[in-house]
Amino acid sequence: MNATVYKSTGSWYQVRDEKGKQYSARLLGKFKIDGLTSTNPIAVGDHVVIDSDTERRDNESEISFTITEIKKRKNYITRVSPANKHQHHIIASNLDQSLLFATLKDPKTSQGFIDRFLITCEAYHIPAIIVFNKSDLHRKKEEEKFEMVKDIYEKIGYTVLSMSIENRTGVEEVKVLLKDKVTLISGHSGVGKSTFINAVFPEFKLKTQDVSGWSGKGLHTTTFAEMFDLPGGGKIIDTPGIRELGLVDISRQELSHYFPEMKALINDCQFNNCMHLNEPGCAVKTAVGEGSIHMDRYISYCNILETINEKSY
């Protein structure tokens, strides 16, 4: 029977059939070795086929379920595996959009982290929206920073929203975006992902925790990615907080293709293999000098470029 994966705990998967009935299913052994390029063969959001088996235990019959087929994914989003930097881990699949929760204070989300997330979404064709939470903590400095960042990303086509769960401002605007879509909710630990879900959908009762006082970093509260059906239509996938986001399977030559403002100018460069560093006739460098590509985005591009090891391709 056809089913969708709602939660993965390693060896067991929570799946739901087309009528919404939930089952626990194991993975057929062959998927653990055949063509496996990620640390997890199945991810939340995967469409699968499950078969039932009847087992005899203590003179009683027990029905168990096995995942026998993984259907082709529409898309997926991935990160470097926390356990092995040379492998990738699929966070979720078959997404309509992603919501990146960011904060300018307690904890602070760096622009580099935002850019890496957006690059990953661009690479896997997943529309991304940036939500800056905890606006109630903003003072003049944070408000000026927000307006600057909002301007940078809106000019290149991204939607940027401000929200305060504490003050209930901007929450409904974000909630409207979720209707009838499969949405990945991601970001650092402590930025308010689970708090937002509880505020809008209290029936889910997700665990939340405050930001660690000594480190300024969020504490992990979600251990495994999990999908929830939304009343009125749509699904959200809550993910474990991500502290670092390494890029996977993106070469140095490809990187600029995932910066929309650079991609638009690539064909105008003098050399078709231009890296937009020191080459003559570079349209991207010219745009940076003229201010049509923001310097912060260009610096982010250069910093990320330095971290990509070409030997891995």
N, C-alpha and C positions, 0 to 999 in steps of 0.2 A: 504494500500500500504506500501511497505518496505521503510524505511528511516533511516538516520544516524543523530544523534544529533551533531550539530556544536556549539551551544552556549546555556547556561542555565542562565537565569536571575532571577531564583527563582520560579515564577509561570508560566512563559512562556518559551518555548523552540524553538530555531531556528533549523529546521531540513531540510535535503535535500533528495529528492528521488533518485532513481537509475539513473535518467537522469540528475541530478544536479539542478533540480528546487527546490527553497527554499520556505518553509512554516513556519508560526508561529503556534505552537500547544500547547494545554494545556494538563495537565495530568489527566487521568481518576482518580477520587477520591479514588478508592479502593487501589491504589498503595501507598497512603500516610499512610496506616495502616497495610496492609497485609505483614507480614514477614519483616518489615523494620528494618534493623540493622544499617543503616547509616542515617546521617542528610539529605542526598539528595538521593531520590529514583532513580533518573536518572542523569547520568553524560555525559559529552562531550565524544563522541566516541561510545556511546551506539548505538546498532542496534535495531530499534523499528518498530512497526507497527502503522500506523496512519489511522484513519477513518475520513471521512468528514461528517459534519452535515449542513443542511440548516436552518438558523434562519431568522425569520421575524423581522426587525427593521425599524420603521418609514415607513411602507408600502413598504419596499424594502427587497429583499432576500439577505442574506449574508452567505457565506460559511465559516464555522469554522472547525478546525481540532483538533482531540483529539488523544493522544497517548493511545492505547488500549492494547499494549503488549510490553514487554521488552524481547529481545532475550538473550539467554545465553551468558555471557561474556567469551571471550577467556582468559582475565586477566583484572586486574585493579590495580591502585595504590591509596593508601589511606593515610590519615594523621589524627591526632587527630583533632576533630572539634574545630575551633576557639571559638565557642560559648559554647561548653560543652565538657570538657576534658574526660568525660566518654563515649562519642560517637565518631564515626569516620566519616570522610567526604571523599567521593570518589573524587579524583582529576580528573581522566580520565580513560577510559577503552579501551580495544581492541587495545593494543599498540604493536608495533614491537620492539621499543627501547626507551630509555630515554637518554636525553642529560642534564647532570647537569652542569650548568654554575657556575664557581667558580672564585674568584679573591683573590689575595694575598695582595691587597692594594685597598683602596677606593671603596667599603668596603672590609674588610678582611673576608674570609670564613674560619671558623674553621674546623680543621680536624674532630672534633666530628660531625659536621653537615654533612660533606661528608660521614662519616661512617654510620650515621643514614639513609641517603638517599640510600646508597648502600645496607644496610640491608633490607630496604623496597623493593627495586627492586629484591633482591634475594628471598625474601619471596613470591613475586607475579610473579616470573619467567619472569622478564623483563630485557633484556640485558641493561647494563648501560655504558655510555661513559662520561668521565669527561673532560670538556673543561675549561681551565684556560684562562680567557679573561683579557684584559688590560695589555698585556705583554709590551706595550710601557711605562708603569709606573715602570717597574722593574729596580732596580739597582742591584748591586752585591749581596746584602742580599737576595732580592726576587728571583734572578736567582738561587742562591744556594738552597733556599727553594724549588723552583719549581723542580729542578733536583732531590732533595731528595724525594719529594712527588711522582714524576713521577716514580721513581725507586720502591718505596714501592708498588704502585698500579699496575704497569705493571707486577711485579713479581708474583702477584696473579691473573693475567688474565684480568685486565681492560685496556681499551684503554684510554690514557691520551694525550690530545692535548694542544698546546699553541696557542693563537690567540690574535691579536690586530685589532680591527675594525678601530681604529684611523689610523693605518699604513697599513691597508689592508693586514696584514700578517696572514697566516693560515686560512683565511676566506673561500677560495675555498675548502680547505681540509675538513672543517666542512660541507660545502654545499653539497659536494659529498655524505656524509653519509646519507643525507636526502632522496635521490632519491628512489622513489617507496616504501617508508616505512611510517608507521604512527609513528611519533616521538613526545614524550612529551618533551618540553623544560622547565626546571625548575631551581630554584636557589633563592638566596636572592634577594630582591629588590635592584636595583642599579648595578647588575653585568653585565648588557648589553644584556639581552635577547631580549627586544623589539628593541634595537638599532641594534642588529645583524639581526633580521628579516627585519627591514627596509633597511639595507644596501644590503642585498641579494635579497629581494623582496620588492622594494620600493612601489609597487602598494598597499600594505596593509596599509601603512600610520599609523602605530601604535604610540600611544602617548608615549613619553619618558620624563624622568625627571632626573635631576642630583642628586647625593648623597647629603643628608642633611649635611651641613657644621658643625652643632653643635654636631650631634650625630654620624656621620660616617656611619650611616645606610642608606640604600636605601629607597627612597620614593615609595610608592605603585603607580603604574600607570595602571596596568591591574586589573580590578575589578572582572571580571569573566573569567574563562577558556574559550578559544575559539579556534576552529579548522579552519585551512585554507588549501585549495587545492593548491598544488605547481605546477607551470608550469613545464611540463615535467614529472610529476608523483610523487606521494607521498603526505602526509599531515603532517602538524605540528600543535601541540596544544600548544598555549601560555598560561601560567598559572600566576595567581597572585603571586607576590614575597612572599616567605615563610621565615619568620624570625626564627621560631622555628619548629622543626619537631619531634613530639612525635611519638613513635612507637605504633602500634595498634595490638592487638591480637597476640603478641609474648611473650611466657613465658620465664622465666629465663632459664629453661632447654633447650629450643629451640634456644636460642640466638646464641650460638657458631656454629650452623648449617648454619648460614647466613654469617659467616666469612669463605670464601672459603679455606683459608690456615689452619684454625682450623678444618673445616669439614673433610678435608683429613686425619686428625690424630685421630679423635674421637674414632675409633674402636681400636686404639692402647693404649688407657688409661686403667689402671688397673681396674677401676670401670666404669660400663656402664652408671652410672648417674653422672659422674665426671663433676664438675662445673669449673674445671681448676683454682682453687684458691689455696687451701692448701692441696688437696688430694695427698696421695703418689702414685707414679707410673703414674703421669700425663704426657702424651706424648706432650701435648700442652705446658706445663711449661718447659719441657725439650727443646723443639724447640725454645722457647723464649730465654732460657739460651744460646743456641748454635747460636742464631742469625738468624735462618731460618724463624722464625716469628718475624716481626719487633716489637720492644718494644712499639712504638707509637700505633700500632694496638692493642696490648695486653692491654695497659693502657686504650684505648678507649673502649675495650670490658668490662673491669672492671667497668669503669665509667657508661656505659650504663646499665650494669647488676644491679647496685645500684639503678637505676631509675625505674626499673620494679617492680611493686607491685604485688606480687604473689596472693594476696587476690582477685584480679580481675579475676582469672581463676577458 
